[in-house]
């Protein structure tokens, strides 16, 4: 009845959802959305519990943790908990270290378990996240690598340093490529006295291996001063290799040595000064010696 004495009616809507007893939920710590900063590492914990006091068993994270979105990492290949309840300590620990800005990201972690009634169940815990360039300088490498360069050939590599809020006094603090076989850069490169917001500071390198070498990583550590006057640092990793793959192919006139290109084709075939493998009962013979393989047909 209103203030004038007239009868009135209305309704109120209450949103609700019923969960089955013993449901396992995954709660993120912090709750999210997670605001990351490019070049900085943030931790996130996914805590699994049941909604009641009854225990669940056999929880297994089914998301492949090695294929998480860019910037996300887990030190564990998977997570499994034999039993969990309302306070079980069943947790998945992740870290987020973005290398580029992103506005709207979503991380989904799928899991399965068995409830107290013995029924198999599944669920997904989602976390919204973002990343900005707030006062960080990031380095982007082109081509991104890993580089594969044959001996006596050369590959130019560009490193672009980018700042979200502006930076100054950027320089390479360690890992100078002159100490790495085949790498070179201008020893007089002055660094960048200042980097305007949204602008680039460019460093050009060259990789020209003189001999065969296995896979390696060139780690360039850089230091700079952010827009607030704080000393900051970062590291850019460049994966590379000068490994020259060779194939030894048997023909009617002996064994030929060929270069195996990246696309799988053969080139520069020439007679190899090696003894062919002896024939046996198999239709093909392979003999390995170090990094070489000898292949021949056998009757």
N, C-alpha and C positions, 0 to 999 in steps of 0.2 A: 504494500500500500504506500503510495507516495505521500508527500507533505500536504497535498490537498485532500487526502482521504480516499483517493481513487485506487482501486486494485490494479496492479501492474504485474507483468511477468517477464522473465528473461532467461538466458542460459549462459553457461560458461563452458568452454572447451578445455579439457585437460589432456595433454598429450601423454601417452603412456606406452610402454612396451613390456611384454612379459618375457622373461628369460627362463629357460629351463633350469631347474636346480642343478648345481654343480657346473654351471657354465664357466669356462676359463676366459678371462679378459686380459688384454695386454694394455697396460697403462704406461705412457711415455713420461720420462723424467728428464728435462722439464716437459710440461704438458704440451707445449707447442701452441701456435706455430713457432718453429725454430728459426731465429734470425741469425744467419751466419755472416761472417765477414771474409771476403776473399783474402787468402793468404794466412788466415788464422784458424786454429783448430778448436772445435767445440765438441764436447762429449754429450752423448745421449744414451739413456738406459731404457730398455723396454722390460718392464716388470710384469711377470705373469702371476696371476692369482685366481682363485675361484671366488664366485659371488656368495658362497655360503661356506660353512665349516666342513663340508664333506670334501674329501680329497679326490683329485683326479690323477690319472696315471699316464705315463708314456707320452709326455709332451715332446713334440719334435718340430723344430722350425724347418719348413719345407722350402722356403725361399733360398735360392743359391746365393750365399753371401759373397761369393767372389764376383757376382755380376750386379752389384748394387749400383744405383745411379752415380754419376760422376761426383767425386768428392767424398762419397761415403765409403767407410772401410770398417771391417771387422777383423779382429785378430784371430778369431775362431772360424773354422770352416763351417760349423753348424752349431746348434744348441739342442740338447736333449735333457729332459728332467724326468727321472723315474717316477717321482710323486710330488705333487704340489697341492697347497691348500690356500687358505685366506692370507697366510703370511709365510710363503715358502722360500723366498730367496732365489727363485728361478728367474734369472735375469740375462738379457742379451745386451752386451755393452758395445756401442758403436762410436765412431768418431766422424765428424764432418769437417772437411778442410777444402772448401771450394776453391777452384782455380779461375773461375769466371763468374760474373754476376748472373743471377737468375731471379725472376720475380715470383713465379708460382711453381714450386716443385712439390711432389708428393712421394713419400717413401712408404711402400707397402711391405709388410712382413707377414707372410702366411704361416700358419702352424696347424698341427693336428694333435689330438689327444683322445683319451678314452675317459668317459665320465664315470661316476660312481655306480651307474647301472650297467656298466660294461659296454656301452654303445660308443662307437667311433664318432668323433665330432671334429669340426674344423672351424677356423676363424682367421681373421686378418686384422692386424693392427696398423693403422695408417697415421702418418705424421706429415703435416704440411710444413714446408720449409722454404727459405729464400736466402739469397746471398747478395751483398752489395760490396762496392769497392771502397767503403768507408776508410779513408786514410791509409790504404794499402797500395803497394806497387806490385803488380804481378808481371810475370814474364811469359810471353808466348813465343814458341819456336816454330819456324817455318823453313823447310818441311818438318812436320811433327815427328817423324821418325817412327821406329828405329831406322837409322841410316844404314844402307848397305852399299859400300863403295869398293870397287876393285882397286887393287894396287895400281899406282901411277895414274889414276883418274882423280878428279877433283869434284867436290860438291860444296856449293855455297850454302851457308846456314845463316838465317837472320833471327835475331832475338829482339823482340819488341817489348820494352818496359812500358807499362801503362799505369796511370794513377787515377784514382777516383776523385780525390780532393786536392791534388797537387802535391809535389814533393821536390826536394832539392838534394844536391850533393850525392847523387847516385854514382856508385863506382863498384868495380869488381873487387871483392875483398880477399878471395882465395879461389883456387882452382884454375889459375890462368892456363889457357890451352897450350901455351908454349911448352908446358911440361908434359903434354900428352903427345905421343908419337903421331905425326901426321896432321895435327891441328895447328892452325895459325890464325893470328889476328893482328890488327894494327897495334904495335906496342905503344904507339903514341895516342891511342884512343883516350880522350880526356874524361870520359864519363859524361854525365849530364849535370850541369850546374843547377838547372831547374827543369821540372816537368809540369807543364800547365795541366789543369784539370781536363781530362779527356784526350790529352795529347800523348805522343809516343816519344820514346828515346830508343834509338836503334843501334844495335851492335851487330856487326857483320863478321862472321867467322868463315873459315874454309877448312874442309877436311880432305886431305890428299895423302892417303897412306902410301908408304914406300915399300911395304912388305905385307905379307899375310899376318893378320892379327885376329884374335878371337873377339867375341862380343864384350863390350865395355860401356861404361857410363862416364860422360864428362859432366862433372858437378861444378857449376859456377855459383859461388856464393856472392851475393851482392848486398851492399849496405846503402842506406839512404836516410834522410831526415824527413819525417812526415809534415803535414801542414800545421801541426800543433807544436813542432819543434822537437819531437821525440825521435830518438835514434831507433831505427827499425832495420830488419834484415830479412833476406829470403834466399832461396836456393832454386836454381833451375837445372833440371837433369836432362841431358841429351844422350840417348842411347845410340850406339853406333857399332859397326863391325866392318872390317876389311877382309873378312874370311872369303877366300876364293874356293868355291866348290868345284870339284873335278869329277868327271865320270870316265871310267875305263870300259870301253865297249869292245867286245870280241867280234871279229869278222873273219872271213875266209883267209885273209892275208895277215892275220895276227891281231894284236890288241892295239886299239887306238885310244889316245887320251884326248878328251874333249872338255871344254869349259861348260859347266851347267849354268845356264842363265836363270834369273829370278823366276821367269815364266815357265821354266822346265825345259826349254829348248836347248839343243846342243850347238856349240860353235867352236871354231878354231881347233878342229880335230886333226891330230897328227899321230904318226906311229909312235907308240910308247916303247921304251927300251926296258921292258919287263918280260919275265917268262910267263906264258899263259898257264892257267890252272890245268891240272890234268883232268882228263875225262873220267866220269864216273857213271853211276847208274841213274842219276837224276837228269832231268831235261835242262836244268840250268845250274850253274855253279857260281857261288859267290865266295870270295876270299877277302877278308878285311885285313888291312895292314895300316895301323895308325888312322889317318883320315882318308885313306884310299880304299876303294872297293874294286875288285876285279870280277868281271861278269863274263861268262862264256856259255855257249850252248854245248850240250853234250849228247852224244848219240845213246 
